[in-house]
Amino acid sequence: MKVRIHGGLAWLALIIAVAIPALEMVGIYQVAQELGWGLTLLCLVAAGWAGVALIRAQPRELSARLGLALARGETPFAAIWSSGRRLLAGVLLILPGFGSDVLAILLLIWPSTSTPLRPKVSGSAPRGEGEVIEGEFRRED
């Protein structure tokens, strides 16, 4: 099975695949000129280590977030959205270069309250309101 990509898209993909690593290398060189190669490499290794740690923590954090969201009566979208952002940030931190690290930091500091489409599960009480009152009922027609 042969997959065909439109000619313009193939060129765009090739340019992106070459330009982004080239820009990252230029950025690494510029930072190394200011900080020195030892500190630059230390920063890159530390960012990669942080990315690995962030990715490793996601399965536990996702299950905890999902459980909390379901306990509150919310849809699990916000928990999945937050974990997905953190996973992508971890991948960006692993990639060598400071441009990808800046994007990762932006993903990590993105406020979680501004996640789009955070609907409540229908029939649930608003967060922080109401108490559970136990009792019995009988329908009278």
C-alpha positions as CSV (number, residue, x, y, z in Angstrom):
1,M,0.0,0.0,0.0
2,K,1.5,3.3,-1.1
3,V,0.5,6.5,0.7
4,R,0.7,9.6,-1.5
5,I,1.2,13.1,0.0
6,H,0.3,16.1,-2.1
7,G,3.5,17.7,-3.5
8,G,3.2,20.9,-1.6
9,L,2.6,19.1,1.7
10,A,5.6,16.9,1.2
11,W,7.8,19.9,0.7
12,L,6.4,21.6,3.7
13,A,7.0,18.5,5.8
14,L,10.5,18.3,4.5
15,I,11.2,22.0,5.3
16,I,9.8,21.6,8.8
17,A,11.7,18.4,9.4
18,V,15.0,20.1,8.5
19,A,14.3,23.6,9.8
20,I,13.3,22.8,13.3
21,P,16.4,20.7,14.2
22,A,18.6,23.3,12.5
23,L,17.0,26.1,14.6
24,E,17.5,24.0,17.7
25,M,21.2,23.5,16.9
26,V,21.7,27.2,16.3
27,G,19.9,27.9,19.6
28,I,22.1,25.4,21.5
29,Y,25.2,27.0,19.9
30,Q,24.1,30.5,20.9
31,V,23.4,29.4,24.5
32,A,26.7,27.6,24.7
33,Q,28.5,30.8,23.6
34,E,26.9,32.6,26.5
35,L,27.0,30.0,29.3
36,G,29.7,27.6,28.1
37,W,29.4,24.1,26.7
38,G,29.5,22.4,30.1
39,L,26.6,24.3,31.6
40,T,24.7,24.1,28.3
41,L,25.0,20.3,28.2
42,L,24.1,20.1,31.8
43,C,20.9,22.1,31.1
44,L,20.0,19.8,28.2
45,V,20.6,16.6,30.2
46,A,18.6,18.0,33.1
47,A,15.7,18.9,30.8
48,G,15.8,15.4,29.3
49,W,15.8,13.8,32.8
50,A,12.8,16.0,33.8
51,G,11.0,14.9,30.7
52,V,11.5,11.3,31.4
53,A,10.3,11.8,35.0
54,L,7.2,13.7,33.8
55,I,6.3,10.9,31.4
56,R,6.8,8.2,34.0
57,A,4.5,9.9,36.5
58,Q,1.6,10.3,34.0
59,P,-0.1,6.9,34.4
60,R,-0.4,7.4,38.2
61,E,-1.4,11.0,37.9
62,L,-4.0,10.3,35.2
63,S,-5.7,7.6,37.3
64,A,-5.7,9.8,40.3
65,R,-7.2,12.7,38.3
66,L,-9.8,10.5,36.7
67,G,-10.9,9.1,40.0
68,L,-11.2,12.6,41.5
69,A,-13.1,13.9,38.5
70,L,-15.6,11.0,38.6
71,A,-16.0,11.4,42.3
72,R,-16.9,15.0,41.8
73,G,-19.4,14.1,39.1
74,E,-17.4,15.7,36.3
75,T,-16.6,14.3,32.9
76,P,-13.0,12.9,32.7
77,F,-12.1,15.3,29.9
78,A,-10.3,17.8,32.1
79,A,-8.2,15.0,33.6
80,I,-7.3,13.5,30.2
81,W,-6.6,17.0,28.8
82,S,-4.2,17.9,31.7
83,S,-2.4,14.5,31.5
84,G,-2.1,14.8,27.7
85,R,-0.5,18.3,28.1
86,R,2.0,17.0,30.6
87,L,2.8,14.0,28.5
88,L,3.5,16.2,25.5
89,A,5.6,18.5,27.6
90,G,7.6,15.5,28.7
91,V,8.3,14.5,25.1
92,L,9.3,18.1,24.3
93,L,11.7,18.2,27.2
94,I,13.4,15.0,26.0
95,L,14.1,16.5,22.6
96,P,17.4,18.3,22.6
97,G,17.1,22.1,22.2
98,F,15.9,25.1,24.1
99,G,13.0,25.9,21.8
100,S,11.2,22.7,22.6
101,D,12.0,23.2,26.3
102,V,10.3,26.6,26.1
103,L,7.2,25.1,24.5
104,A,7.2,22.4,27.2
105,I,7.3,25.0,30.0
106,L,4.4,26.9,28.4
107,L,2.4,23.6,28.3
108,L,3.2,23.0,32.0
109,I,2.2,26.5,33.2
110,W,-0.9,26.7,31.1
111,P,-3.7,27.2,33.6
112,S,-5.8,24.1,34.1
113,T,-8.9,26.1,34.8
114,S,-9.0,27.3,31.2
115,T,-9.4,23.9,29.7
116,P,-12.1,24.0,27.0
117,L,-15.3,22.1,27.3
118,R,-15.5,21.1,30.9
119,P,-19.1,20.0,31.1
120,K,-20.6,18.5,34.2
121,V,-22.3,15.1,34.1
122,S,-26.0,15.7,34.0
123,G,-27.8,15.2,37.2
124,S,-24.8,16.0,39.4
125,A,-24.8,18.7,42.0
126,P,-22.6,21.7,41.4
127,R,-19.2,21.4,43.1
128,G,-19.3,22.5,46.7
129,E,-23.1,22.8,46.9
130,G,-25.6,20.5,48.5
131,E,-25.4,17.6,50.8
132,V,-26.6,14.1,50.4
133,I,-29.8,13.6,52.3
134,E,-30.7,9.9,52.7
135,G,-34.3,8.9,52.7
136,E,-37.0,7.0,51.0
137,F,-39.6,8.1,48.6
138,R,-42.9,6.8,47.2
139,R,-44.5,7.9,43.9
140,E,-48.2,8.8,44.3
141,D,-50.1,9.3,41.1
